[in-house]
């Protein structure tokens, strides 16, 4: 058969058949891209899910550590009748109750505070305390008699009185050690609540509490202050 006959016998190529391989390849490419997209999304979702699960586990571990620390303080409070630990609050109850319109504590109350607070400081030095404890707020409270601002100032003075008792050095009875007073200075702050948290009676409302505050996940510890006391232990409330 001649070359011309072979060409004549060749089946003509249709235009759509010539273009079909290109469209099949493009379709396969789009499918592959879609599969890659789905795989990437799946991996991303799994990573996010794992991260959330890990964060929740860390939160649960933090709460467990804090609960364990507060349990240790609750056990320690058993040696001090009248002192109770509720959640993250230490309530001194009638053992550190104030007279009406007064911010003063008697010698027995001062001795109690100086005897119990070292238990709290020891817990703060515990590995769990070192890890999570941020600060300790001394909260003073007042009863409903008197104006709001007067009682707010009075409740702050009651909180400050507690720190005056704790920071008093020798010759104060049962004075804390210098290391303990340094720790009080670094950890404790004062807060007043006026009559916003009343108890059943006026006498019960005139109280102080220690509220322990803890660091959040990833929160860094603050830098320590200079490790020395100024030596002036006079309480400003007595001037």
Helices and strands as residue ranges (DSSP letters): H 3-9, H 15-77, E 84-86, E 89-91, G 93-96, H 107-125, H 127-132, E 133-140, H 148-167, H 178-187, E 188-192, H 202-205, E 208-214, G 236-238
